[in-house]
């Protein structure tokens, strides 16, 4: 065992150690806190494993320090907060698994048995809280060596580890992506063989891991590893279908899977450059922005490959994908759907020439999400030709300038029709009917097309003229 210094200076550790001795049990700090100590990563979440009752030790510690303890007897765990640290207590245990479930049969065990059931060697290390070897590192599987080497490895044979709990395959990829580590070859091979085991997982647990991967510094790494091991096909086959290229008459198209991952990484990079907090749902939009391309792909003689309407197809697919993953079908899904559906619009403004009307309509349709849409569209500018990328980005900046001018003049971003249905009914003395919607739509189109200014006075005069043409006159 290796003795460590400085990692157990917080008062909670000596408090737990002294209380454990009074109860006649052995206690250890284990898992993520130990790993992050060696990585130099701050971590306020502490896991204590006890050779005995974790709940009893937690309650005794709480009684000494006056902290409130939350007990979860069904899981044999307890949690308390003390001076900024969140501490979870659990009894050491050994586990056995039924092949059709990731829920283990749990029995009391020793520290060694508890370490053996851990997912990776770097998460199986422990610090002793015993008086005779306080602070000693207990590392039976070489976790400290694997940390130094940047390796993700399982304590047991990887096939057994992943068969017991298939979620560990996604966790391995998430840790490798987050830490910049390498998964050992035998572990990757086991994932390929065990990919089908993901079917016993709930979609919610899978999405929880995906969300964490999407918030890493380079999420493309995770998706390439999931594709390489066959995991991605199990829950996002629509993304896998983006892979590959096809050539007809010497004309090919870009490899859309790689392009998608480049766009995803670009979004993360641009957020950082702009000083923005990572936006998980913007990352989902980047991941799905071209999801409609395989369905809409066509080869046109004399023109080459086209993907006309892929943004519309993709937007329609978003609710289906969210539903299949048991993700929320709420405003988050609608946000992703909106960005997927609009992601070509700014690029089209670059290509077709920028008019006030086109910019006005983009601002109206995007609303408060216009800044996120513009970041996504900027990230979508990819090419192996640096000169082409530079040219497109220069044009893109011109579009942004034009948007700022139009928005300052017309205040369209969060636009609301100055003419309401209630006003029309009161003015003309009519009941709810289709005519009201037609009049409001004509006002909206006139403002967006720049026919009239975005003011109530102009809209009211325009609306009265159109109403008169329909035989409607103000009610006396």
C-alpha positions in Angstrom: 0.0 0.0 0.0 1.1 3.5 -0.8 0.7 6.3 1.8 -0.7 9.6 0.5 -0.5 13.1 1.9 -2.9 16.0 1.9 -5.9 14.3 0.4 -7.7 13.7 3.7 -7.2 17.1 5.3 -10.9 17.9 5.4 -12.4 17.5 8.8 -15.0 15.0 7.6 -12.4 12.3 7.1 -11.0 12.3 10.6 -14.6 12.5 11.9 -15.7 9.5 10.0 -12.5 7.6 10.9 -12.8 8.2 14.6 -16.5 7.4 14.6 -15.9 4.1 12.7 -13.3 3.1 15.3 -15.8 3.8 18.1 -18.3 1.5 16.3 -15.7 -1.2 15.8 -15.9 -1.1 12.0 -13.5 -0.3 9.2 -14.2 2.6 6.8 -12.6 3.8 3.6 -12.9 6.6 1.1 -13.5 5.0 -2.3 -14.1 5.7 -6.0 -14.3 9.1 -7.7 -12.9 11.3 -4.9 -9.8 9.1 -4.7 -9.4 9.1 -8.5 -9.9 12.9 -8.8 -7.3 13.6 -6.0 -4.6 12.1 -8.2 -5.9 13.9 -11.3 -6.0 17.2 -9.5 -9.7 17.7 -10.1 -11.8 19.3 -7.4 -14.5 16.9 -6.1 -16.9 17.5 -3.2 -18.7 14.2 -3.5 -17.3 11.6 -1.2 -18.2 7.9 -1.1 -17.5 6.0 2.1 -17.5 2.2 2.1 -17.9 0.5 5.5 -17.2 -3.1 6.5 -20.5 -3.1 8.4 -23.5 -0.8 8.3 -23.1 2.3 6.2 -26.4 3.7 7.6 -25.3 3.2 11.2 -22.0 5.0 10.6 -23.7 7.8 8.8 -26.2 8.3 11.6 -23.4 8.3 14.2 -21.4 10.8 12.3 -24.4 13.0 11.8 -25.2 12.9 15.5 -21.6 14.2 16.3 -21.5 17.0 13.8 -25.2 18.1 13.8 -25.7 17.4 10.1 -28.9 16.1 8.7 -28.7 12.6 7.3 -30.9 11.2 4.6 -31.4 7.4 4.8 -32.3 5.2 1.8 -32.8 1.8 3.5 -33.9 0.0 0.3 -30.5 0.7 -1.1 -28.6 0.4 2.2 -27.1 3.9 1.8 -27.2 7.2 3.7 -26.2 10.7 2.7 -25.2 13.8 4.7 -23.7 17.2 3.9 -21.0 18.7 6.0 -19.0 21.9 5.4 -19.5 21.9 1.7 -19.0 18.1 1.2 -21.7 15.6 0.2 -20.9 12.3 1.8 -22.5 9.0 0.9 -22.1 5.9 3.1 -22.7 2.3 2.0 -21.8 -1.0 3.5 -19.1 -3.0 1.6 -20.8 -5.6 -0.6 -20.4 -8.3 -3.1 -22.8 -8.8 -6.0 -24.1 -11.4 -8.4 -26.1 -10.8 -11.5 -29.0 -12.4 -13.3 -28.3 -12.2 -17.1 -31.6 -10.5 -17.8 -31.2 -7.6 -15.4 -28.5 -5.1 -14.4 -29.9 -5.2 -10.8 -27.6 -7.3 -8.7 -28.2 -9.7 -5.8 -26.3 -7.9 -3.0 -24.7 -9.5 0.0 -22.5 -8.0 2.8 -18.8 -8.2 1.8 -15.3 -7.0 2.5 -13.5 -4.0 1.1 -11.7 -6.3 -1.3 -15.0 -7.8 -2.6 -16.4 -4.3 -2.9 -13.5 -3.2 -4.9 -13.8 -6.2 -7.2 -17.3 -5.2 -8.2 -16.3 -1.7 -9.3 -16.4 -0.8 -12.9 -12.8 0.4 -13.6 -9.5 0.1 -11.8 -9.3 3.9 -11.6 -12.6 3.9 -9.7 -11.7 1.0 -7.4 -9.0 2.8 -5.4 -9.6 3.5 -1.7 -8.0 5.6 1.1 -7.9 3.9 4.5 -9.5 5.8 7.5 -8.0 3.4 10.1 -5.7 4.8 12.8 -2.9 2.4 12.0 -2.6 3.2 8.3 -4.7 6.4 7.9 -4.4 7.8 4.4 -2.9 4.6 2.9 -3.9 3.9 -0.7 -5.6 0.5 -1.1 -5.2 -0.3 -4.8 -5.3 -4.0 -5.6 -5.8 -3.7 -9.3 -3.2 -1.0 -10.2 -5.6 1.9 -10.6 -2.8 4.4 -9.8 -0.7 2.9 -12.6 -3.6 3.0 -15.0 -4.2 6.7 -14.1 -0.6 7.5 -14.9 -0.8 5.6 -18.2 -4.2 7.2 -19.1 -5.9 3.8 -19.4 -9.5 2.6 -18.8 -9.4 -1.0 -17.7 -11.8 -3.2 -15.7 -10.8 -5.1 -12.5 -12.4 -8.3 -13.8 -12.5 -9.8 -17.2 -14.2 -7.0 -19.3 -16.8 -9.4 -20.8 -18.0 -10.3 -17.3 -17.9 -6.7 -16.1 -20.0 -5.5 -19.1 -22.3 -8.5 -19.1 -23.1 -7.9 -15.4 -23.9 -4.2 -16.0 -23.9 -3.1 -19.6 -24.1 0.5 -18.6 -20.4 0.2 -17.8 -19.6 0.1 -21.5 -21.1 3.6 -21.9 -19.4 4.8 -18.7 -16.1 3.5 -20.0 -16.5 5.6 -23.2 -17.7 8.6 -21.2 -14.6 8.5 -18.8 -12.3 8.0 -21.8 -13.8 11.0 -23.5 -13.9 13.2 -20.4 -10.3 12.4 -19.3 -8.7 11.9 -22.6 -7.8 8.3 -21.7 -7.6 5.2 -23.9 -9.8 2.1 -23.4 -7.6 -1.0 -23.5 -8.1 -3.2 -26.7 -9.5 -6.2 -24.8 -12.1 -4.0 -23.3 -13.1 -2.5 -26.7 -13.3 -6.1 -28.1 -15.5 -7.1 -25.3 -17.8 -4.2 -26.0 -18.2 -5.3 -29.6 -19.3 -8.8 -28.4 -21.5 -7.4 -25.6 -23.2 -4.5 -27.5 -26.5 -6.3 -27.7 -26.6 -6.4 -23.8 -27.6 -2.7 -23.9 -31.2 -3.9 -24.6 -31.6 -4.7 -20.8 -30.9 -1.0 -20.0 -33.7 1.6 -19.7 -33.4 4.3 -22.3 -33.3 6.9 -19.5 -30.0 5.5 -18.2 -28.6 5.5 -21.7 -29.6 9.1 -22.3 -28.1 10.1 -18.9 -24.7 8.9 -20.2 -25.2 10.5 -23.6 -26.0 13.8 -22.0 -22.7 13.7 -20.1 -20.8 12.7 -23.2 -22.3 15.6 -25.1 -21.1 18.0 -22.4 -17.4 16.9 -22.7 -14.8 19.1 -24.4 -14.6 16.8 -27.4 -17.8 14.8 -27.7 -17.0 13.4 -31.1 -14.5 11.0 -29.4 -17.4 9.4 -27.5 -19.6 8.9 -30.6 -16.7 7.5 -32.7 -16.0 5.0 -29.9 -19.7 4.1 -29.6 -19.8 3.5 -33.4 -16.6 1.6 -33.4 -17.9 -0.8 -30.8 -21.4 -1.2 -32.2 -23.1 0.5 -29.2 -24.4 3.4 -31.2 -26.5 1.2 -33.5 -28.4 -0.1 -30.4 -30.1 3.2 -29.6 -29.3 5.8 -32.3 -29.4 3.8 -35.6 -30.4 7.0 -37.4 -27.0 8.5 -36.7 -25.2 5.4 -37.9 -27.0 5.7 -41.2 -25.1 8.9 -41.9 -21.9 6.9 -42.3 -20.3 6.2 -45.7 -20.1 7.9 -49.1 -21.5 6.9 -52.5 -20.1 7.8 -55.9 -21.9 7.9 -59.2 -20.4 9.1 -62.5 -17.3 10.1 -60.6 -19.3 12.4 -58.2 -19.4 11.7 -54.5 -20.7 13.4 -51.4 -19.2 14.3 -48.0 -19.1 11.7 -45.3 -22.0 13.0 -43.2 -21.3 11.1 -40.0 -17.8 12.6 -39.7 -19.2 16.0 -40.8 -21.8 15.8 -38.0 -19.2 15.0 -35.4 -17.1 17.9 -36.6 -20.1 20.3 -36.3 -20.7 19.0 -32.8 -17.1 19.7 -31.8 -17.3 23.1 -33.4 -20.3 24.0 -31.4 -18.5 23.2 -28.2 -15.4 25.2 -29.3 -17.5 28.2 -30.4 -19.4 28.3 -27.1 -16.1 28.4 -25.3 -14.7 31.1 -27.5 -17.8 33.2 -26.9 -17.7 32.7 -23.2 -21.0 30.9 -23.2 -22.1 28.1 -20.8 -22.4 24.7 -22.6 -26.0 24.2 -23.8 -26.9 20.5 -23.8 -29.9 21.0 -26.1 -27.8 23.0 -28.6 -25.4 20.0 -28.6 -28.3 17.7 -29.3 -29.4 19.9 -32.2 -25.8 19.7 -33.6 -25.9 15.9 -33.3 -29.2 15.6 -35.2 -29.0 18.5 -37.6 -28.3 16.4 -40.7 -30.3 13.3 -39.5 -32.7 13.7 -42.5 -29.9 13.3 -45.1 -30.1 9.5 -45.7 -33.8 9.7 -46.4 -33.6 12.7 -48.7 -30.4 11.7 -50.6 -30.8 11.7 -54.4 -28.4 11.7 -57.4 -29.4 14.1 -60.2 -27.7 13.7 -63.6 -25.5 16.6 -64.4 -25.8 18.0 -60.9 -24.6 15.3 -58.5 -25.8 14.4 -55.1 -28.6 16.5 -53.5 -30.2 16.4 -50.0 -33.1 18.7 -50.8 -35.5 19.2 -47.9 -33.3 17.2 -45.4 -33.8 19.9 -42.8 -37.6 19.5 -43.0 -37.3 15.7 -42.9 -34.8 15.9 -40.0 -37.1 18.2 -38.0 -39.9 15.7 -38.4 -37.6 12.9 -37.2 -36.7 14.7 -34.0 -39.9 13.9 -32.0 -39.6 10.2 -33.1 -36.0 10.0 -31.9 -36.8 11.7 -28.6 -39.7 9.4 -28.0 -37.6 6.3 -28.8 -35.0 7.5 -26.2 -37.7 8.3 -23.7 -36.5 11.9 -23.7 -38.8 14.8 -22.8 -41.3 15.8 -25.6 -41.5 19.3 -24.2 -40.0 22.7 -25.1 -36.5 21.1 -25.1 -37.5 18.8 -27.9 -39.3 21.7 -29.8 -36.1 23.8 -29.4 -34.0 21.0 -31.0 -36.6 20.5 -33.7 -36.6 24.2 -34.5 -32.9 24.4 -34.9 -32.7 21.3 -37.0 -35.5 22.7 -39.2 -33.9 26.1 -39.6 -30.2 25.2 -39.8 -29.9 25.9 -43.5 -31.6 29.3 -43.5 -28.6 31.5 -42.6 -26.5 29.6 -45.1 -29.2 30.2 -47.8 -29.0 33.9 -47.0 -25.3 33.8 -47.7 -25.8 31.9 -51.0 -28.9 33.8 -52.3 -28.1 37.3 -51.3 -29.4 39.0 -48.2 -32.6 41.0 -48.4 -34.3 42.7 -45.5 -37.4 40.5 -46.0 -35.4 37.3 -45.8 -33.5 38.4 -42.7 -36.8 39.6 -41.1 -38.4 36.3 -41.6 -35.4 34.4 -40.2 -35.5 36.6 -37.1 -39.2 36.0 -36.7 -39.0 32.2 -37.2 -36.0 31.8 -34.9 -37.2 34.2 -32.2 -35.2 34.2 -29.0 -33.2 31.2 -30.3 -31.6 33.1 -33.1 -28.2 33.4 -31.4 -28.1 29.6 -30.9 -29.1 29.0 -34.5 -26.4 31.3 -35.8 -23.8 29.5 -33.7 -25.0 26.1 -35.0 -24.9 27.4 -38.6 -21.4 28.8 -38.2 -20.3 25.4 -36.8 -21.9 23.8 -39.8 -19.4 25.4 -42.1 -16.9 22.6 -42.7 -14.6 21.8 -45.5 -11.1 20.3 -46.1 -10.4 23.5 -48.2 -9.3 26.3 -45.7 -9.9 29.0 -48.3 -13.5 27.9 -48.8 -14.2 27.9 -45.1 -12.6 31.3 -44.7 -14.8 32.7 -47.6 -18.0 31.2 -46.2 -17.2 32.5 -42.7 -16.6 36.0 -44.1 -20.0 35.9 -45.9 -21.5 34.6 -42.7 -20.3 37.7 -40.8 -22.0 39.9 -43.4 -25.3 38.1 -42.7 -24.8 38.7 -39.0 -24.2 42.4 -39.6 -27.3 42.6 -41.8 -29.3 40.9 -39.1 -28.2 43.4 -36.5 -29.2 46.3 -38.8 -32.7 44.8 -39.5 -33.3 43.9 -35.9 -32.3 47.3 -34.7 -34.7 48.9 -37.2 -37.7 46.5 -37.0 -37.5 44.9 -33.5 -38.5 41.6 -35.1 -36.7 39.0 -32.9 -39.5 38.4 -30.4 -42.2 39.9 -32.6 -45.8 39.9 -31.7 -48.5 40.9 -34.1 -49.7 44.4 -33.2 -53.2 43.4 -34.4 -54.9 40.9 -32.0 -58.0 38.8 -32.6 -59.8 40.5 -29.8 -59.2 43.9 -31.4 -60.6 42.7 -34.8 -63.7 41.2 -33.2 -64.4 44.4 -31.2 -63.7 46.7 -34.2 -65.9 44.9 -36.6 -68.4 43.4 -34.2 -67.9 39.8 -35.3 -67.6 36.5 -33.5 -64.6 34.2 -33.8 -64.1 33.0 -37.4 -61.5 32.2 -40.0 -61.6 35.8 -41.3 -59.8 37.0 -38.1 -56.9 34.6 -38.8 -56.7 35.7 -42.4 -56.5 39.4 -41.4 -53.8 38.7 -38.8 -51.8 36.7 -41.3 -52.0 39.4 -43.9 -50.7 41.9 -41.4 -47.9 39.6 -40.4 -46.8 39.0 -44.0 -46.9 42.7 -44.8 -44.6 43.5 -41.9 -42.2 40.7 -42.6 -42.1 41.6 -46.3 -41.4 45.2 -45.4 -44.6 46.5 -47.1 -45.5 48.3 -43.9 -43.5 49.3 -40.8 -43.7 47.3 -37.6 -46.1 49.7 -35.8 -49.7 49.5 -34.6 -50.8 52.5 -36.6 -49.5 51.1 -39.9 -50.8 47.6 -39.2 -54.2 49.0 -38.2 -54.5 51.0 -41.4 -53.4 48.1 -43.6 -55.8 45.7 -41.8 -58.8 48.1 -42.3 -58.0 48.3 -46.0 -57.9 44.5 -46.4 -61.0 44.1 -44.3 -62.9 46.6 -46.5 -61.9 44.5 -49.6 -63.6 41.6 -47.8 -66.7 43.6 -47.1 -65.9 44.3 -43.4 -66.3 47.8 -41.9 -65.8 49.1 -38.4 -68.8 48.4 -36.1 -70.6 51.5 -34.9 
